[in-house]
């Protein structure tokens, strides 16, 4: 008989992960138990950004998982990055969000579109965890309609001069540069948008407002102001007018990471609720023996499994350089809405205790809501999906 190779599924690896991916997942899981979970409640309560956590993630080589090794990254794949986001988010949505934004938004646009000089100048610093990456697209009047950019960049000799405002920007107070979308030719609509590397010590740049949020409170969300910010011409990323295309590709990948963020938050809440249902007694038996509680947990387990399959599928498409816009939008839409249901039901299962800050599920419920909004609302995801159906 031929020798049978042992399937990774037979070994309990239900999602067909490679040995390297499993090792990274376990490393992140242990790090989260030691360095993230013990501080999650305090970070939320005080709205504190855990700088020390990201320094340690950098020391482990995790702050640039999909960034090529020649620029200081791990040179790994999207799948590994997704696994890391998921594990971090199980314990702390705030840390998971800043981690995901740092890589997908603050680092990968340079990997995709930057010049060799730009990559060598900036990427080693963000991959080491020395500072955070940040990306600025959204404006007070340009959220889901990203083409309505009011921030403008005007060419003056060998420089570009930026003026405008950005809002809902992640990580900017801890970044040394922000990748900024600005209109360079209004007559061309979205084809007149360009992107720039803006060092945060440039005169005229300021973090003008810190937002106080319902959830993800330990991840800084700020407004940025640009007042005659003068940049050398080599701060433009790729050619003039390519900014909108850059943003769409960046969001295609970023949505996969936000889906993983939603999945991690929901999985963390599910694990708390499941453990509680097995221990909490009412009417002489554990509440997990009641069919209505069983139904909530069974639905959660099923939906989490389905969401994980969708996210991992989208990540593998991206790693294979195959079209992944549709898969990423579907994964983000489904995972974020599953996260909202699972976290709400986790609060319900814990009852009055679920409503208290003594238990993490109320925080997880608040954190999960952002996943239905950030990097394209659920409504925008449905539009993306419909367009990919030819509608």
C-alpha positions in Angstrom: 0.0 0.0 0.0 1.2 3.5 -0.7 2.4 5.6 2.3 -0.3 7.9 3.5 0.8 11.5 4.4 -0.9 12.8 7.5 -3.4 15.6 6.6 -3.1 18.8 8.7 -6.9 18.4 9.2 -6.4 15.0 10.8 -3.9 16.6 13.3 -6.6 19.0 14.5 -5.6 21.8 12.2 -9.1 22.4 10.9 -8.2 25.3 8.7 -5.2 23.8 6.8 -2.6 26.2 8.3 1.1 25.6 7.6 3.5 24.8 10.3 4.9 28.3 10.1 1.5 29.8 10.4 0.6 27.6 13.4 3.9 28.6 15.1 3.2 32.3 14.6 -0.3 31.9 15.9 0.9 30.2 19.0 3.6 32.8 19.6 1.1 35.7 19.3 -1.4 33.8 21.5 1.2 33.4 24.3 2.3 37.1 23.9 -1.4 38.2 24.2 -1.9 36.2 27.4 1.2 37.7 28.9 1.3 41.3 27.6 -2.2 42.3 26.2 -5.0 40.6 28.1 -3.9 41.8 31.6 -4.1 45.5 30.5 -7.2 45.4 28.2 -9.7 46.7 30.7 -7.4 49.5 32.0 -6.6 50.6 28.4 -10.3 50.9 27.7 -11.1 52.7 30.9 -8.4 55.3 30.7 -8.2 55.6 26.9 -4.5 54.9 27.1 -2.5 53.9 24.0 -0.2 51.0 25.1 3.1 52.2 23.5 5.0 49.5 25.4 2.9 46.7 23.8 3.8 47.8 20.3 7.5 48.2 21.2 7.4 44.5 22.3 5.5 43.4 19.2 8.3 45.1 17.2 11.0 43.3 19.1 9.2 40.0 18.2 9.2 40.9 14.5 5.4 41.2 14.4 5.0 44.9 13.4 5.7 44.2 9.8 4.5 40.6 9.2 3.7 41.0 5.5 6.4 43.6 4.8 9.3 42.2 2.7 12.4 41.3 4.8 14.6 43.8 2.9 12.7 46.6 4.5 12.7 45.2 8.0 9.6 43.1 7.8 9.0 39.4 8.4 8.4 38.8 4.7 5.5 36.6 5.6 2.0 36.3 4.1 -1.4 37.8 4.6 -2.7 34.7 6.2 -0.1 35.0 9.0 -1.0 38.6 9.5 -4.7 37.8 9.7 -4.0 35.2 12.4 -2.0 37.7 14.4 -4.8 40.3 14.3 -7.4 37.7 15.3 -5.4 36.6 18.3 -4.7 40.1 19.5 -8.3 41.2 19.1 -9.6 38.2 21.2 -8.2 40.0 24.2 -8.2 43.7 23.3 -10.0 45.3 20.3 -8.1 48.6 20.8 -4.7 47.0 20.4 -6.0 44.8 17.5 -7.3 47.9 15.7 -4.1 49.9 16.0 -2.0 46.9 15.0 -4.2 46.3 11.9 -4.2 50.0 10.9 -0.4 50.2 11.4 0.2 47.4 8.9 -2.7 47.5 6.4 -3.0 51.3 6.2 0.2 52.8 7.6 2.8 50.4 6.0 1.4 48.5 3.0 0.7 51.5 0.8 4.5 52.1 0.8 5.1 48.4 0.0 2.6 48.5 -2.9 3.4 51.9 -4.4 6.4 53.5 -2.8 9.7 54.1 -4.5 12.7 52.2 -3.4 14.0 55.2 -1.6 10.7 55.8 0.3 10.6 52.2 1.4 14.1 52.1 2.7 13.7 55.5 4.4 10.5 54.7 6.3 9.5 51.0 6.5 12.4 49.9 8.8 11.1 52.3 11.5 7.5 51.1 11.4 8.4 47.4 11.2 10.7 47.7 14.2 7.9 49.3 16.3 9.8 52.5 16.8 6.8 54.4 15.7 3.3 53.7 14.3 2.1 53.9 10.7 -0.9 56.1 9.9 -3.0 56.7 6.8 -5.4 59.6 6.2 -8.2 59.4 3.7 -11.5 60.3 5.6 -12.6 63.9 5.8 -15.6 65.6 7.5 -17.4 65.6 4.1 -15.6 62.6 2.5 -16.2 59.3 4.3 -17.9 56.6 2.3 -17.6 58.8 -0.7 -13.9 59.0 -0.7 -13.7 60.8 -4.0 -15.0 64.1 -2.4 -11.6 65.1 -1.1 -11.4 68.7 0.1 -7.7 68.5 1.2 -5.7 70.0 -1.6 -2.1 69.9 -2.7 -0.8 72.7 -5.0 2.5 72.4 -6.8 4.9 75.3 -6.1 8.2 74.8 -7.9 9.9 71.7 -6.4 7.4 71.5 -3.6 3.7 70.6 -2.9 1.7 72.7 -0.4 -1.1 70.9 1.5 -4.1 72.5 3.1 -7.1 70.7 4.6 -8.4 68.5 7.3 -8.7 64.7 7.9 -10.9 63.0 10.5 -11.2 59.6 12.2 -7.5 58.9 11.7 -5.9 56.0 13.6 -2.4 56.1 15.2 -1.5 59.6 14.1 -0.2 60.9 17.5 2.3 58.1 17.6 3.3 58.2 13.9 6.4 59.8 12.4 4.6 60.1 9.1 1.1 60.0 7.8 0.2 58.8 4.3 -2.3 61.5 3.1 -4.7 61.6 0.2 -5.1 65.1 -1.3 -6.7 66.6 -4.5 -4.1 67.8 -6.9 -6.4 68.4 -9.8 -10.1 68.9 -9.0 -11.1 68.9 -12.6 -10.3 65.2 -12.9 -12.5 64.0 -10.0 -11.1 60.9 -8.3 -8.4 60.7 -11.0 -7.1 64.0 -9.6 -6.3 62.6 -6.2 -2.7 61.9 -5.2 -1.0 60.5 -2.1 1.8 61.9 -0.1 4.1 60.9 2.8 3.7 63.7 5.3 6.3 63.6 8.2 4.5 64.6 11.3 7.2 67.1 12.3 6.5 69.2 9.1 5.5 72.8 10.0 1.8 73.3 9.5 0.9 69.7 10.4 -1.0 69.2 13.7 -3.2 66.7 15.5 -6.0 69.0 16.2 -8.6 66.9 18.0 -8.7 63.6 19.9 -12.1 61.8 19.6 -13.7 60.1 22.6 -15.4 56.9 21.4 -17.9 54.3 22.4 -15.4 51.5 21.9 -11.8 50.9 20.8 -11.0 53.6 23.4 -7.3 52.6 23.7 -6.7 53.2 20.0 -6.2 56.9 19.2 -8.7 58.4 16.7 -7.9 62.0 15.8 -8.5 64.9 13.5 -5.5 66.2 11.5 -5.0 69.7 10.2 -2.8 70.8 7.3 -2.0 74.5 7.1 0.4 75.3 4.3 2.3 72.1 4.8 5.2 72.3 2.4 6.6 69.0 1.1 9.4 68.2 -1.3 8.2 66.6 -4.6 9.7 63.2 -3.6 7.1 62.9 -0.9 4.5 62.0 -3.5 3.8 58.3 -3.6 3.8 56.9 -7.2 2.6 59.2 -10.0 0.3 62.2 -9.7 -3.4 61.2 -9.9 -3.0 57.7 -8.7 -4.1 58.2 -5.1 -7.7 57.0 -5.5 -6.5 53.7 -7.1 -4.0 53.3 -4.3 -6.7 53.9 -1.7 -9.0 51.3 -3.2 -6.2 48.6 -3.3 -5.2 49.5 0.3 -8.9 49.1 1.4 -9.2 45.8 -0.4 -6.5 44.3 1.8 -7.5 46.3 4.9 -11.0 45.0 4.9 -9.6 41.5 5.4 -7.8 42.6 8.5 -10.9 44.4 9.8 -12.8 41.1 9.3 -10.1 39.4 11.3 -10.4 42.1 14.0 -14.2 41.5 14.2 -13.7 37.7 14.3 -11.2 38.0 17.1 -13.4 40.3 19.3 -16.4 37.9 18.7 -14.3 34.8 19.5 -13.1 36.4 22.7 -16.7 37.1 23.8 -17.9 33.7 22.8 -15.2 32.0 24.9 -16.2 34.0 27.9 -19.9 33.3 27.4 -19.3 29.6 26.9 -17.2 29.2 30.0 -19.8 31.2 32.0 -22.6 29.0 30.7 -20.8 25.9 31.9 -20.3 27.2 35.4 -23.3 29.5 36.2 -26.1 27.7 37.9 -29.8 28.6 38.0 -32.8 26.5 39.0 -30.5 23.7 40.1 -28.5 23.3 36.9 -26.0 25.2 34.8 -27.5 27.7 32.4 -25.7 25.9 29.6 -28.2 23.1 29.9 -31.1 25.4 28.9 -32.0 25.1 25.3 -32.3 28.8 24.6 -28.8 29.4 25.9 -27.5 26.4 23.9 -29.1 27.9 20.8 -27.3 31.2 21.2 -24.0 29.4 21.7 -24.6 27.0 18.9 -25.4 29.8 16.5 -22.3 31.7 17.6 -20.0 28.7 17.1 -21.5 28.2 13.6 -21.3 31.8 12.5 -17.8 32.2 13.8 -16.7 29.1 11.9 -18.3 30.4 8.7 -16.7 33.9 9.2 -13.3 32.3 9.8 -13.6 30.3 6.6 -14.5 33.4 4.6 -11.6 35.5 6.1 -9.0 32.8 5.5 -10.3 32.3 2.0 -9.9 36.0 1.2 -6.4 36.0 2.7 -5.3 33.1 0.6 -6.7 34.7 -2.5 -4.6 37.8 -1.7 -1.5 35.7 -1.0 -2.0 34.0 -4.4 -2.2 37.4 -6.2 -5.8 36.5 -7.2 -8.7 39.0 -7.3 -9.9 39.4 -3.7 -12.1 42.6 -3.7 -15.3 40.5 -3.6 -14.1 38.0 -1.1 -12.6 40.7 1.2 -15.9 42.7 1.1 -17.9 39.6 1.9 -15.7 38.6 4.7 -15.7 42.0 6.2 -19.5 42.4 5.9 -20.3 39.0 7.3 -17.6 38.9 10.1 -18.5 42.4 11.4 -22.2 41.6 11.6 -21.5 38.3 13.2 -19.4 40.0 15.7 -22.2 42.4 16.6 -24.6 39.5 17.2 -22.1 37.3 19.1 -21.0 40.0 21.5 -24.6 41.1 22.2 -25.6 37.5 22.9 -22.5 37.1 25.1 -23.7 40.0 27.2 -27.2 38.4 27.3 -25.9 35.1 28.5 -24.0 36.7 31.3 -27.1 38.7 32.2 -26.6 41.4 34.7 -22.9 40.5 35.0 -22.5 41.0 31.3 -23.6 44.6 31.7 -20.8 45.3 34.2 -17.3 46.3 33.5 -16.1 43.5 35.8 -16.5 41.2 32.8 -15.0 41.9 29.3 -18.1 41.2 27.2 -19.5 44.7 27.6 -16.3 46.1 26.3 -16.2 43.6 23.4 -19.8 44.5 22.5 -18.8 48.2 22.3 -15.6 47.5 20.4 -17.3 45.3 17.8 -19.5 48.1 16.5 -16.6 49.9 14.8 -16.1 46.9 12.6 -19.4 47.6 10.9 -18.3 51.1 10.2 -14.5 51.4 9.7 -12.9 50.8 6.3 -16.3 50.9 4.6 -19.6 50.5 6.3 -21.7 47.4 5.9 -23.8 49.3 3.4 -20.7 50.2 1.3 -19.6 46.5 1.4 -23.0 45.5 0.0 -22.5 48.1 -2.8 -19.0 46.7 -3.5 -20.4 43.1 -3.6 -23.3 44.1 -5.9 -20.9 45.9 -8.3 -18.8 42.8 -8.5 -22.0 40.9 -9.4 -22.3 43.2 -12.4 -25.1 45.2 -11.0 
